[in-house]
């Protein structure tokens, strides 16, 4: 299949970015409205509660207070906690508003990704392939919607790479480029400590291709980071982020897929992209004609100082740092910790794909990206309890029910209470232990997590005993029991006269 390059050259690049901007934004919005959240999101939302004092937020983040005696410390920096809290104080503390806040940075990321692609190669064929792979990437769509600093970190990492290339590869001398690079990199490191891997990649690239002055200039950011985040680094050194949070072991199977299976949403498409990456990497290494002498090093420093080689050095450095840290301290080998790595891989593969004369490979990659997105759209790694469906089930059964009691922890109840649907319909949600007959005016509901899939998998277990027993109390008259995925809901009439 031949590509009409004259036709492609006539395509307005603005139309291309507009199409993919709408595609990625639509898929991200569709995802957050199609799937609910789970345990990690409940805890984050509880931690950033905009209705409590800063001292209480600190108690929940630093000391891990979950409101019921349970302890679960947050490993991400508290800067993000307070950024999120104060934004939610302005726009409103709700589950949906938190998603929309994170969605903004997801959408901004594809714009910066497009600008970064222009620095790599201002070619429409190249932009089509990389924007296709970015916009249809299920891992990005899913993870950037999670209640973590992922979307903001990705945005800042792309900004950092964009201005690094402008400054040190393309040698732009504008002061604003240096200022934006410095601030974006510092904030990136502050929000997500795993971003240090990207920064180390930038330093390694500088050591290979740049002079000592620029190496020290880039390294200065790291000293600023340590100075501004010393309290957080001490906090991590006390155990958080080491043994307590080392739940992602480095296993031999990592070296068979290098996150590509997760990054690209399926075994088949991940394997396809890994084969492409490996082929282009081997081809690149062979083209260098490596020789162990100073003349070769001097030639490399001059000839290979290119934006696309910046991508490769940072990609390999991130893997090296992740593996080394996991071997020496505690394992951090989870794909979600290295989300900024994925766009760099997409750009690097896309660059060599657009150069290949095999247009069938080019179109095959685009076709597989679309098919992969469609087939595996609902194939989420962790099944989430349908919390919005549970609220609507209660509302549809009896619109007069305003009180809902659960058998769950404060973080779950807080999350459920702050869906817009719950706020709009005046639901008051508390733990069943706080039941008081003084506050009961009408019928009420008891909601119980009934062997949720995120906890037990797809095992066909009998109903949880705590759910069966939850309504068996004095003066409780069972009207009806309804079961949906992950939940058992009892509709109760309270009879004060019953003994």
C-alpha positions in Angstrom: 0.0 0.0 0.0 1.4 3.3 -1.1 1.0 6.6 0.8 0.3 9.7 -1.3 2.8 12.0 0.4 1.6 15.0 -1.6 -1.8 14.5 -0.2 -0.5 14.1 3.4 1.6 17.3 3.0 -1.5 19.3 2.2 -3.3 18.3 5.4 -3.5 21.1 7.9 -1.7 20.1 11.1 -4.3 21.9 13.1 -7.0 19.6 11.8 -4.9 16.6 12.8 -4.4 17.8 16.4 -8.1 18.9 16.7 -9.2 15.4 15.6 -7.0 13.6 18.1 -7.7 16.1 20.8 -11.4 15.4 20.5 -10.8 11.7 20.2 -8.7 11.5 23.3 -10.9 13.9 25.3 -14.0 11.9 24.4 -12.6 8.6 25.3 -11.3 9.9 28.6 -14.6 11.4 29.4 -16.4 8.3 28.4 -14.2 6.1 30.5 -14.7 8.1 33.7 -18.5 8.0 33.2 -18.5 4.3 32.4 -16.4 2.9 35.2 -16.4 3.5 38.9 -13.5 3.8 41.3 -12.1 1.5 43.9 -10.1 1.2 47.2 -7.1 3.5 46.3 -9.4 6.2 45.0 -11.6 6.1 48.1 -8.6 6.6 50.3 -7.2 9.5 48.3 -10.5 11.2 48.2 -10.8 10.8 52.0 -7.3 12.2 52.5 -8.0 15.4 50.4 -11.4 16.1 52.1 -12.0 19.8 51.5 -14.5 20.0 54.3 -12.0 19.3 57.1 -9.1 21.2 58.6 -5.6 21.2 57.2 -4.6 19.4 60.4 -7.0 16.6 59.7 -5.8 16.3 56.2 -2.2 16.0 57.6 -3.4 13.4 60.0 -4.9 11.3 57.2 -1.9 11.7 54.9 1.2 11.7 57.1 -0.1 9.4 59.8 -2.4 7.4 57.6 -5.6 7.8 59.8 -8.5 6.2 57.9 -11.1 7.4 60.5 -11.7 4.0 62.1 -8.4 3.1 63.7 -7.0 1.6 60.5 -3.6 3.0 59.3 -2.7 3.5 55.7 -0.1 6.1 55.0 0.0 7.8 51.6 3.4 7.4 49.7 2.9 10.3 47.3 4.1 13.8 48.4 1.6 15.9 50.5 2.0 18.8 48.0 -0.5 17.1 45.8 -2.9 16.5 48.7 -3.1 20.2 49.5 -3.2 21.3 45.8 -6.2 19.0 45.3 -7.9 20.0 48.5 -7.8 23.7 47.9 -8.9 23.4 44.3 -11.9 21.3 45.4 -12.7 24.0 48.0 -13.2 26.3 45.1 -14.9 24.1 42.5 -16.8 21.9 45.0 -15.8 18.7 46.9 -17.3 15.9 44.8 -16.1 12.7 43.1 -16.9 14.1 39.6 -15.1 17.4 40.2 -11.9 15.5 41.3 -12.1 13.5 38.0 -12.6 16.7 36.0 -9.6 18.4 37.7 -7.4 15.4 36.7 -9.0 15.2 33.2 -7.9 18.8 32.4 -4.2 17.8 32.7 -4.8 14.6 30.7 -6.2 16.7 27.9 -3.4 19.3 28.2 -0.9 16.4 28.0 -1.9 15.5 24.4 -1.4 19.1 23.4 2.1 19.2 24.8 2.7 15.7 23.3 1.8 17.1 19.9 4.2 20.1 20.4 6.9 17.7 21.5 6.4 15.5 18.4 6.9 18.7 16.3 10.4 19.0 17.8 11.2 15.4 17.0 10.0 15.6 13.4 7.7 18.1 11.8 6.2 15.5 9.5 2.4 14.8 9.2 2.9 11.0 8.8 4.9 10.9 12.0 2.3 13.0 13.9 -0.5 10.8 12.7 1.1 7.6 14.0 2.2 8.9 17.4 -1.1 10.8 18.0 -3.0 7.6 17.1 -1.0 5.5 19.6 -1.4 8.2 22.3 -5.1 8.9 21.8 -6.2 5.2 21.7 -3.9 4.0 24.5 -6.1 2.3 27.1 -3.4 2.5 29.8 -3.2 6.3 29.5 -6.9 6.7 29.4 -7.4 4.5 32.5 -4.4 5.6 34.7 -4.8 9.3 34.0 -8.3 9.1 35.5 -7.1 7.5 38.7 -7.0 9.6 41.9 -3.3 10.0 41.9 -0.8 12.7 40.6 -0.5 10.7 37.3 -2.1 13.1 34.9 -0.3 16.2 36.4 3.0 14.3 36.4 2.6 13.2 32.8 1.9 16.8 31.8 4.9 18.2 33.6 7.2 15.4 32.3 6.2 16.3 28.7 6.7 20.0 29.4 10.1 19.2 30.9 11.2 17.1 27.9 9.9 19.7 25.5 12.0 22.5 27.0 15.0 20.3 27.6 15.2 19.5 23.9 14.7 23.2 23.0 17.4 24.3 25.4 20.1 21.6 25.2 19.5 19.8 21.9 18.2 22.5 19.6 20.2 25.1 21.6 17.5 27.8 21.9 18.9 30.5 24.2 15.6 32.2 25.3 15.5 32.7 29.0 11.9 31.7 29.2 12.8 28.2 28.0 15.2 27.8 30.9 12.7 29.1 33.5 9.9 26.9 32.3 12.2 23.8 32.1 13.5 24.5 35.6 10.0 25.0 37.2 8.3 22.1 35.3 11.1 19.7 36.2 11.2 20.8 39.9 7.4 20.5 40.2 7.4 17.1 38.4 10.0 15.8 40.9 8.1 17.2 43.8 4.7 15.7 42.8 5.9 12.2 42.0 9.3 10.9 43.3 9.5 8.2 40.6 10.0 11.1 38.2 13.6 11.1 39.4 14.2 8.3 36.8 13.3 10.8 34.0 15.6 13.4 35.5 18.5 11.0 35.8 17.9 10.2 32.1 18.3 13.9 31.3 21.5 14.0 33.3 22.9 10.9 31.6 22.1 12.5 28.2 23.9 15.6 29.3 26.9 13.6 30.4 27.1 11.9 27.0 26.4 14.9 24.7 26.8 18.2 26.7 29.5 20.1 28.5 30.2 20.3 32.2 28.5 23.7 32.6 25.2 22.4 31.3 25.5 19.2 33.4 25.9 21.3 36.5 23.1 23.5 35.5 20.7 20.6 35.1 22.0 18.9 38.3 21.2 22.1 40.2 17.5 21.3 39.9 18.1 18.1 41.9 19.7 20.0 44.8 16.7 22.4 44.8 14.4 19.4 44.9 16.2 18.0 47.9 16.2 21.3 49.7 12.5 21.9 49.1 11.4 18.3 49.9 13.8 17.3 52.7 10.9 16.6 55.1 9.2 14.3 52.6 12.5 12.4 51.8 13.0 11.9 55.6 9.4 10.6 55.7 10.1 8.1 53.0 13.3 7.0 54.7 11.3 6.1 57.7 9.7 3.1 56.0 7.0 4.6 53.7 7.8 3.6 50.2 10.2 0.8 51.3 9.1 -2.4 52.8 5.7 -1.1 53.7 4.9 -0.1 50.2 7.0 -2.6 48.2 4.1 -4.6 46.9 5.3 -4.7 43.2 8.1 -7.3 43.2 10.7 -7.4 40.4 10.0 -10.7 38.7 11.7 -12.5 35.9 8.6 -12.2 33.7 9.2 -8.4 33.6 12.2 -9.1 31.3 9.8 -10.7 28.8 7.5 -7.7 28.3 9.1 -4.6 29.9 5.6 -3.2 30.8 4.6 -3.3 27.1 1.7 -5.7 27.8 0.2 -3.2 30.3 1.4 -0.1 28.4 -0.4 -1.1 25.2 -3.5 -2.7 26.7 -3.2 -6.4 25.7 -0.7 -9.2 25.2 -1.0 -9.2 21.4 -0.6 -5.4 20.8 2.0 -5.2 23.6 4.0 -7.9 22.0 3.7 -6.3 18.6 5.0 -2.9 19.9 7.8 -4.6 21.8 8.9 -6.4 18.7 8.9 -3.1 16.8 10.9 -1.4 19.6 13.4 -4.2 19.8 13.9 -4.3 16.0 14.4 -0.5 15.8 16.8 -0.6 18.8 18.9 -3.4 17.4 19.0 -1.6 14.0 20.0 1.7 15.8 22.8 0.0 17.7 24.2 -1.7 14.6 24.2 1.6 12.7 26.5 3.2 15.3 29.4 0.9 14.3 30.7 1.2 17.8 34.5 1.6 18.3 36.3 2.0 21.6 38.4 5.1 20.9 38.1 8.9 21.5 37.5 9.7 17.9 34.4 7.6 17.9 33.1 9.3 21.1 33.8 12.7 19.6 31.9 11.8 16.4 29.0 10.4 18.5 28.7 13.6 20.6 28.4 15.7 17.4 26.4 13.4 15.1 24.0 11.8 17.6 22.9 15.0 19.4 19.3 14.8 18.2 15.8 14.9 19.8 15.1 11.3 18.9 18.3 10.1 20.7 17.2 12.1 23.7 14.1 9.9 23.8 16.1 6.7 23.6 18.6 7.7 26.3 15.8 8.7 28.7 13.8 5.5 28.0 16.8 3.2 28.7 17.7 5.3 31.8 14.2 5.0 33.3 14.4 1.2 32.9 17.9 1.1 34.4 17.0 3.3 37.4 13.8 1.3 38.1 15.6 -2.0 38.0 18.6 -0.8 40.0 16.4 0.8 42.8 14.3 -2.3 42.9 17.3 -4.5 43.4 19.0 -2.3 46.0 16.2 -1.0 48.1 12.6 -2.0 47.4 10.7 -3.0 44.2 8.8 -0.2 42.4 8.3 -2.2 39.2 4.7 -1.3 38.5 3.7 0.3 35.2 1.7 3.0 36.9 4.8 4.3 38.6 6.4 5.0 35.2 3.5 6.5 33.1 5.7 9.3 31.7 7.8 6.5 30.1 5.0 5.5 27.7 4.7 8.7 25.6 8.5 8.6 25.0 8.3 5.0 23.8 5.4 6.0 21.5 7.4 8.9 20.0 10.5 6.8 19.6 8.8 3.9 17.8 6.6 6.3 15.8 9.7 8.1 14.6 11.2 4.9 13.0 7.8 3.7 11.8 7.3 6.8 9.8 10.8 6.4 8.2 10.2 2.8 7.1 9.4 2.2 3.5 7.0 -0.6 4.5 3.7 1.4 4.5 1.8 -1.9 5.4 3.5 -1.8 8.8 2.5 1.8 9.3 -1.2 1.1 8.5 -1.1 -2.2 10.4 0.0 -0.4 13.5 -2.8 2.2 13.2 -5.4 -0.6 12.6 -4.2 -2.6 15.5 -4.4 0.4 17.8 -8.0 1.0 16.9 -9.0 -2.7 17.2 -7.1 -3.0 20.5 -8.9 0.0 22.0 -12.3 -1.4 21.0 -11.8 -5.0 22.0 -10.2 -4.4 25.3 -12.1 -1.3 26.4 -13.9 -3.1 29.2 -10.9 -5.3 30.1 -9.9 -3.3 33.2 -7.3 -4.9 35.5 -9.4 -4.4 38.7 -13.1 -4.7 38.7 -14.7 -1.7 40.4 -17.8 -1.8 42.5 -20.7 -0.1 40.6 -21.2 2.6 43.3 -23.3 4.9 41.2 -25.5 2.0 40.1 -26.0 1.1 43.8 -27.2 4.6 44.6 -29.6 4.6 41.6 -30.9 1.2 42.6 -31.8 2.6 46.1 -33.3 5.7 44.5 -35.4 3.8 42.0 -36.7 1.4 44.6 -37.9 4.1 47.0 -37.4 7.8 46.2 -38.3 8.7 49.8 -35.2 6.9 51.2 -32.6 9.4 52.2 -30.7 7.5 54.8 -28.3 4.7 53.8 -26.3 2.7 56.3 -23.3 0.6 55.2 -21.1 -2.0 56.8 -18.0 -0.3 55.3 -15.3 2.1 56.5 -15.3 5.9 56.6 -13.3 6.3 53.3 -16.0 4.3 51.4 -18.9 6.1 53.0 -17.3 9.5 52.3 -16.7 8.6 48.7 -20.3 7.4 48.2 -21.7 10.5 49.9 -20.0 12.8 47.6 -21.1 11.6 44.2 -23.2 14.4 42.7 -26.2 12.0 42.5 -26.0 11.4 46.3 -25.6 15.1 47.0 -28.4 16.1 44.7 -30.8 13.6 46.2 -29.9 14.3 49.8 -28.5 10.9 50.7 -27.1 10.7 54.2 -24.6 7.8 54.4 -23.2 6.4 57.6 -21.8 3.2 59.0 -24.5 1.0 60.5 -22.8 1.2 63.9 -24.0 4.8 64.0 -27.6 3.9 63.6 -29.9 5.8 66.0 -33.7 5.5 66.2 -33.9 9.2 67.0 -32.9 10.1 63.4 -35.1 7.5 61.6 -38.1 9.1 60.0 -38.9 6.8 57.1 -37.6 3.6 55.5 -33.9 3.3 54.9 -31.4 1.1 53.1 -28.4 -1.0 54.2 -25.6 -1.3 51.6 -23.0 -3.9 52.0 -19.9 -4.9 49.9 -20.7 -8.5 49.2 -17.4 -10.3 48.4 -16.3 -7.5 45.9 -14.4 -8.6 42.9 -11.5 -6.3 43.6 -10.9 -8.2 46.8 -11.7 -11.9 45.9 -11.6 -11.9 42.1 -14.3 -13.7 40.1 -14.7 -16.6 42.6 -18.3 -17.6 42.9 -18.5 -17.4 46.7 -21.5 -17.6 48.9 -22.9 -14.3 50.2 -20.8 -12.6 52.8 -22.0 -13.4 56.3 -21.8 -9.7 57.4 -24.2 -8.7 54.6 -26.7 -11.5 55.5 -26.6 -10.5 59.2 -26.6 -6.8 58.8 -30.4 -6.3 58.8 -31.1 -8.8 61.6 -31.5 -6.3 64.4 -34.3 -5.3 66.8 -37.1 -3.3 65.2 -35.7 -3.9 61.6 -38.4 -5.2 59.2 -36.9 -6.4 55.9 -38.9 -5.2 53.0 -36.7 -6.4 50.2 -33.1 -7.5 49.3 -31.5 -6.6 46.0 -28.1 -7.9 44.8 -26.0 -6.3 42.1 -22.4 -6.9 41.3 -20.3 -6.5 44.4 -23.2 -5.3 46.6 -26.1 -6.5 48.7 -28.8 -3.9 49.4 -31.4 -4.4 52.1 -34.5 -2.1 52.1 -35.7 -1.7 55.7 -38.7 -0.4 57.6 -38.1 0.6 61.2 -40.9 -0.3 63.6 -40.4 1.4 67.0 -43.2 -0.6 68.5 -41.6 -4.0 67.6 -39.8 -5.7 70.5 
